[in-house]
Amino acid sequence: MEIVFSSIDDSAARFRLMGASQPFANALRRAMIGEVPTLAIEDVRIYDNTSALFDEMLGHRLGLIPIRTDLDCYIPQEQCTCEGAGCDRCSVMFTLSVEGPGMVFSRDLIPQDPRAAPAVDSIPIVKLTKDQKVVLEARAVLNSGRVHAKWQPTTTCGFKNYPIVEISERCDACGQCVEECPRGILVVKGGRVTVAEGRLEECSLCRLCERACLNTGIGEEPAIRVRSDDSRFIFVVEGDGSLPVREILQRALLYLKGQSDSLCEKIGEVSGVTGDEEENE
């Protein structure tokens, strides 16, 4: 298996996964969405709320604010010695005290740990008019998107099969397929239709070009064929700012490896063969 990045930064990445099956590619997608833990506000204690929002709606909005997460500093509550009581090892406290008029933004959430500040400081929470105020305390805990969407570290995470476009010698460069292609993948060059340089990965596998070629009435088979490679995939991942995209991918791969090792161990226990014996065989 091989991963090749087309582009990557802290907020987004585009890469090719090669030498893998479609079930594995989907497992990687699901792991990035639901198995990489992040911090999110879970408990809110409201002391004063005279805004237009009910307390429940205010708490819901606070829970959806992405929080920068250092996974080396925090552990899930079920693994903490405080047994869910809340401590600085498994949770982080926030305070918010704002009086109107004005908009309350995510930057108004003051974290106990500066490393766990909101990932985006300009997220609007509620608009206050004169004499309205919001005073509260909030506690963020570590969990995964499998439990609730607010713990998902990604906003977009998907993949598609790598496209393969084949153009036969029967092509007469009529240009019908070029006009029909919605993403500008094809061009007429040197008396033939060909794939535009650097545009192959943009193909959506819609096969409108094949239909356009058949509509010309030249032969019963289209001169252009579009198919997918079952062992190569194009991934697009965008993070919400709580974790760098590179770390999201690394953590997801480590999770899959851990699950695989655990499965092999269980199979070994059932069959009576240890991992070392399996390697020797």
N, C-alpha and C positions, 0 to 999 in steps of 0.2 A: 504494500500500500504506500502511496506517495501523495503528499499535499504540496501544491505549488500555488503561491499567492500571486494574484494579479495586482492587488492593491490592499494595503492594510494601514490602519492608524488606530488610535484608541477608541474611536467611535464606530468604525465600520470596516468590513473586510470582504474581499471577493477572492475566492480560491477554487482550484480544481482538485477534486479528490479522485485519484486514479488507482486502479487495481483493487477495487472494492465492489461489493454487491449492493443492490438497491436496498435490501433490508438493513445492511450496516449503515448505509448513508442515512436512512430514515431514523435509525437508532441514534446516530450522532446528532441529527437535528433535534430529536426529542430530548436528548441529554443536555444540549445547550440551552433549550427552553426551560426544561423542568427539573433538572438535577444539579444545576450549579447554584449554590446558595448565595443569597444577598441579604442585606439589612432592609427592613421595611417597618414602618410604624404599625404597631399592633394594639397598644393600649394608649388611651387618651383620657386624661383627667382634666375636665373643663371647669374652671373656677368662675369664669364670667364670659358670657356669649350673648351680646345684644345685637348681633348682626342679623341679616336676613335669612341666614341658613340655620336649619335645625342642627342640634348637636350631632346627630347621626350622620348627616350629610357632610358636616365639617370634618368629622373623624374619618369618613370615607375618602375625602379629598386628601387629607394628610397621609393616609396609607398608600396612596398612589404616587407620592413624590419619591423619585429614585434617590437613594442615599449611597454615597461613596463607601465602599466596603473593602476592608483589609482582612482577607480571609486568614491571614497569619495571626491576627489579634483576637478574633472572635470565634466562638464555637456555638453549635446549636444548643438550645436550652436543655434538651434531653440528655446531653452529654456533660452538662455542667454540674459541679458539686453543689451549687445553690438549689438544685432540684426545682427550678422554675420560679424561684422567688425573685430573681432578677439581680444581677451583679454586673460589674464592669467587664467581666469576661464573656458574658453571653448577651448583653444588651447595652444600649446607650440611651441616655436621657436627653430630651430636648425641652426647651422652654420657649414660649411665644407670648408676648405681651405687646399688643398694638392697639392704639386708639385712633379713631377716625377724625377727620375725613381722609380717605385714601385707600389704596389697594394694599391688601396683605399679600406678600410674596413669600416664596419658599425661603428666600434669604433671611426672612424674619425669624425662622426657626433657628435657635441658638443651641448647638450641640454641646454636650458635656465633654465629648472627645472631638477636637477640631478635625481629626482625620475622617470623621463620619458626618461631614457636612452634606447638605443636599447637593446632588450632582449638578443640578441646574438651578441657579439662584433667581431666575426670573419667572418661575411658574406662579401664576396668579392663584390665590386660594379663595379669597372673598373680598368684596368691596365694602368698605365701611363709610357710612355717612357721619355727619357731625354727632358727637357724643356716643357713637357706637364703639364698642371695644370687644376684643377677644383676648382672654388670658387663660392659658392652659399649660399643662405638662404632658409630654408624650414619651413613650418608650418604644424604641425600635429593637427588634430581635432578628436573629438569623434564621432563615428558613428557605425552602425551595419553591419554585413555581409549580411543582406537583401538588402542593398544598393550596396555594392561592396565586392568582395571576400577578398580584402586587410584588411577589418575590421573583418574578421572571427577570433575568438580566438583559433580555433581548427585546427589542421592539419589532424587529423583522428577522426572521430566520427561515430560509427555504433553500431548496435545491431543485435542479432540473437535470435531466440526462444531457450529456454532451452531444451536440448535433453533428451529423455527418451529411454533407451535401455532395451528391455525385451528379455530374453533368456528362451525358454520353455524347458520342460523336454525331448523333442524329440532330443535335441542337442547330437550328438555322439562324439563331440570334435575332428572332423576331421581336424580342423585348417585352412580350406579354407578361412573362413571369417577373421581370424587373419592375414593371408598373404595379403589379399586384402585391408584391412583397411589402408588408406594412412597416418593416423595420430597416429597409434599405440595405439588405444583405447582399443583393445581387447587382451586378453591373455588366454592361456589354463592353467587352474589351478584346481587340484583335479579331473581330468577326465572330466571337463566341461569348456566351454568357458565362460569367465566372463569379466567384465569391469575392466581395470587396475586401481589401486587405484590412485585417484587424477587426472584422465585423462578424466572423463566424459565430462567436459565442453569444451574440445578440439574437440569434435565431430562436424563435419561440416554438418551432416544430409545428406550426399551424398548417403547413403543406398547401397553402393557397397557391404557391408557385406551381405545384404539380397539377392542380385543377386548371390553372390558367393555361398550362402547356397542353393539356388534353383538349381544352376548348378551341384550340387553334385548328383542330381537325386533322392534324398531320400524324397519322399512325394511331394505333390503339394503346400504345404505351407512352407515357410522358418521357421526354428527353432529360428531365431533371428528377432526381429522386432525393427525398429527405428522410433520413432515419436517425435513430438515436443509438449511442454507444452505451451498452448495458454495464460497462465497467468503469465509466468516467462520468463525473458529475460536477456541475458548477454550483457552488454555494455562494449565497449572499447573506451576510450577517451584519445586523446593526444593533449596537448596544444602547442601553438607556443611560449610560454614564456611571452606573454603579460599579462596574468592573471594565477594565480594558478588554477589547474583543479578543486579543491574543490569549489573555488569561481565561476567558470564557471557553475558548476552544481547548486549551490545555486541560482545564478542569473536567470538561466533558469527556475527553479522551481518557483521562485517568479514571473517571467513573466507570466507563465501559470496560477498561482493563480490570478494574477491581471486581466488577460483576462477572467477567469472564473467568478470572482466577477463582472466584468463589464457586462458580458453577462447576469448574473442573475438579475442585476439591470435593464437592458434594458427590459428583459422579464417581470419583475415586473411592469415597467412603462406601458408596452403594456396591460398587463392583469389587471392592477389596484391593484395589490397585492404587498405590500412592503416586504422586506426581513424579517423583524421581524414577519409579519403575516404568511409568509411561514414557519418559524421555529415553530411558535405556532401550525400550522396545522400538 
